[in-house]
Amino acid sequence: MTTSYDCSDPAQRREGLTAAQRAVSLKQCVVLPTDTVYGIGADAFSPQAVATLLASKGRGRNMPPPVLIPRIQTLDGLATDVHPDARALAEAFWPGGLTLICHAQPSLTWDLGDTLGTVALRMPDDEVALELLRVTGPLAVSSANRTGQPAATTAADAARQLAESVAVYLDAGPRTAADGTGSTIIDATGATLTVVRQGTIPLERLREVVPGILGLDEAPADGDTRADHDAGAASA
C-alpha cells in the first residue's frame, strides 16, 4: 500500500518519517524531497532494495544510484583516499547541490550496480531529507522519475511516474530547482577533479574553492563510466 504524507503539517511529517523509516527497513522504496528535485530512495546496503529502486526507474546496473548521507563525517566511512580538493568542496558546499564521485571503501558489503569501485556521495540541503537520513543511515537515491522522463519537482510528479513501486511519498512542496536541474557531479577519483555533469553549482563557484578543477568541456573524453552515476536526486 502506498501512502503520501504532507510534510508541511508537523503531525503528518512525524508520521511520514516514521513510515518511511519502516519502509526502508523492509527494503522498500520511498520518495523524498531534496534541495534540487525529488528522489526515490532505498537502503544503500541492501542489494535487494537497490535492485527494486533501479527496476522502479527502468534503469540497469550500468547507471548506479548515488548515495545521500546525513553529515559530512560520513564521507570517510563510505569513501577511501578522499582527494583533499574533494574534501574542500564538501566543506564548502555540503549540505547542497554537489555530488562527489570517490573511491568506495573496499570493506563495504553493498551492491549499487556497476560502480567500478566508486561511489557518488551527496549531503542534501533539505531538512526532511536529512531527518530521514539520520534515522535510516545512507540511502541510495536517484531522481524520482522513470528513465528518460523529466525529473520530478513535486511529489505528485513522482507519483505519476512511479506509482505503486514506492511505499511512502514525503511531500514537502515544489522543489526550488523548478527546471529539474540536479546536483553538480564531480569526478574526484583522479589526480585532478573534473565536472562530469553541470548542475546547480556553477563552475565559477567551484573554482573559488578549487581553482584547478576541470570544467565539463575540459574533461578527458575517455568514456569513463564513472560519469554514469546519476546524482539526479542527488541529483536529487
C-alpha positions in Angstrom: 0.0 0.0 0.0 1.3 3.4 -1.0 0.8 6.4 1.3 1.6 10.1 0.9 2.4 12.5 3.7 2.2 16.3 3.7 5.4 17.3 5.5 4.2 20.9 5.9 1.9 19.6 8.6 4.1 18.7 11.7 2.0 15.7 12.7 2.0 14.2 9.1 5.7 14.9 8.9 6.4 12.9 12.0 4.1 10.1 10.8 5.6 10.2 7.4 9.2 10.0 8.6 8.3 7.0 10.8 6.5 5.3 7.9 9.5 6.0 5.6 11.9 4.6 8.1 9.8 1.5 8.4 9.6 1.1 4.6 13.4 1.4 4.2 13.9 -1.3 6.9 11.6 -3.5 4.8 13.7 -3.0 1.7 11.0 -0.9 0.1 11.4 2.4 -1.8 10.4 5.8 -0.7 10.2 9.2 -2.4 11.8 12.1 -0.5 12.4 15.8 -1.2 15.9 17.1 -1.7 17.1 20.7 -2.4 17.2 20.1 -6.1 14.5 17.6 -7.2 12.5 14.7 -5.6 14.4 11.5 -5.2 13.5 7.8 -5.0 15.5 6.2 -2.1 16.2 2.8 -0.7 18.6 1.2 1.8 22.1 1.6 0.2 23.3 -1.6 2.0 20.6 -3.9 0.7 21.2 -5.2 -2.8 17.5 -6.2 -2.9 16.4 -2.7 -2.2 18.8 -1.1 -4.7 17.6 -3.6 -7.4 14.0 -2.6 -6.6 14.9 1.1 -7.0 16.6 0.5 -10.3 13.6 -1.6 -11.6 11.2 1.2 -10.5 13.1 3.7 -12.6 13.5 1.2 -15.5 17.3 1.5 -15.2 20.1 -1.0 -15.4 23.1 -1.7 -13.3 25.3 0.3 -15.6 23.8 3.5 -14.1 24.3 3.1 -10.3 22.5 5.5 -8.0 24.4 8.0 -5.8 24.2 7.7 -2.0 22.8 10.5 0.2 24.4 11.0 3.6 23.2 12.9 6.7 26.5 14.5 7.7 29.9 15.3 6.2 31.7 12.9 8.6 30.0 10.0 6.8 32.2 10.7 3.8 35.2 9.0 5.4 33.0 6.0 6.3 32.0 5.3 2.8 34.9 6.6 0.7 38.6 6.0 0.9 41.6 8.0 -0.3 39.4 11.2 -0.5 41.2 13.8 -2.6 42.0 17.0 -0.5 40.2 19.1 -3.1 37.1 16.9 -2.8 37.1 17.4 0.9 37.4 21.1 0.4 34.4 21.2 -1.9 32.4 19.1 0.5 33.2 21.5 3.3 32.2 24.5 1.1 29.1 23.1 -0.5 27.6 20.5 1.8 24.8 20.4 2.5 24.0 21.4 -1.0 23.8 20.5 -4.7 27.2 18.9 -5.0 27.8 15.2 -5.7 31.3 13.8 -5.4 32.4 10.5 -7.1 35.0 8.9 -4.8 36.7 5.6 -4.4 34.4 3.4 -2.3 35.6 1.8 0.9 36.5 -1.7 -0.2 35.3 -3.3 3.1 31.7 -2.2 2.5 29.3 -5.1 1.5 26.9 -3.3 -0.7 25.9 -3.6 -4.4 24.9 -0.3 -6.0 25.5 -1.6 -9.6 28.5 -1.4 -11.9 30.4 1.2 -10.0 33.9 0.2 -10.9 34.8 0.6 -7.2 33.5 4.1 -6.8 30.6 5.7 -5.0 28.8 9.0 -5.7 28.1 10.9 -2.4 26.0 13.9 -1.5 24.6 15.6 1.6 21.3 17.3 0.5 20.3 20.7 1.9 16.8 19.7 2.8 15.7 19.2 6.4 13.1 16.5 5.7 15.7 14.5 3.7 18.3 15.0 6.5 15.8 13.9 9.2 15.1 10.7 7.3 18.8 10.1 6.6 19.6 10.5 10.3 17.3 7.6 11.2 17.9 5.4 8.2 21.6 5.9 7.5 22.9 6.4 4.0 20.3 5.9 1.2 20.8 5.0 -2.4 18.8 7.9 -4.1 18.1 8.6 -7.7 15.9 11.2 -9.3 12.2 10.3 -8.8 11.3 9.6 -12.4 11.2 6.9 -15.0 14.4 6.8 -17.0 14.1 9.2 -20.0 11.4 11.3 -18.3 11.8 14.7 -16.7 13.0 14.7 -13.0 10.1 15.2 -10.6 9.9 18.6 -8.9 6.8 17.7 -6.9 5.7 14.6 -5.1 2.7 14.4 -7.4 5.1 14.3 -10.4 7.0 11.4 -8.8 3.7 9.6 -8.0 2.5 9.9 -11.6 5.7 8.2 -12.8 6.5 5.7 -10.1 3.0 4.9 -8.6 2.8 1.8 -6.5 6.5 0.9 -6.9 7.1 3.3 -4.0 5.7 2.6 -0.5 5.9 6.1 1.0 5.8 9.6 -0.6 7.1 12.5 1.6 5.6 15.7 0.1 7.4 18.9 1.1 6.1 21.1 -1.7 7.7 22.1 -5.1 11.5 22.0 -5.3 13.4 25.2 -5.9 15.1 23.7 -9.0 11.8 24.1 -10.9 13.5 23.3 -14.2 14.5 19.9 -12.9 18.2 20.7 -12.5 20.0 18.2 -10.4 23.3 18.5 -8.4 26.6 19.2 -10.0 28.6 16.0 -10.2 32.4 15.9 -9.8 34.7 13.0 -10.5 37.2 13.1 -7.6 38.9 9.7 -8.3 41.8 11.1 -10.3 44.7 13.5 -9.7 42.6 16.4 -11.0 38.9 16.9 -10.2 36.6 17.2 -13.2 33.0 18.1 -13.7 31.1 15.3 -15.3 27.6 16.9 -15.0 26.9 20.6 -14.7 24.1 21.2 -12.2 23.0 23.8 -9.6 26.6 24.8 -8.6 28.3 26.7 -11.5 32.0 26.1 -12.4 32.9 29.6 -11.3 31.8 28.9 -7.7 33.7 25.6 -7.7 36.8 27.3 -8.9 36.6 29.8 -5.9 37.5 26.7 -3.8 39.5 24.6 -6.2 41.0 26.8 -8.9 42.3 23.8 -10.9 39.1 21.9 -11.3 38.3 21.0 -14.9 35.0 22.0 -16.5 32.7 19.7 -18.4 34.2 20.6 -21.8 37.7 20.2 -20.4 37.3 16.7 -19.0 39.2 13.9 -20.8 37.0 12.2 -23.4 38.0 8.7 -22.3 34.5 7.2 -22.0 34.9 6.8 -18.2 31.7 5.3 -17.0 32.0 7.0 -13.6 30.1 9.8 -15.3 27.1 7.4 -15.5 26.5 7.8 -11.8 23.1 9.5 -11.6 23.0 12.0 -8.8 19.7 13.1 -10.1 18.3 13.1 -6.7 21.0 13.8 -5.7 21.0 14.9 -8.4 18.4 15.0 -6.4 
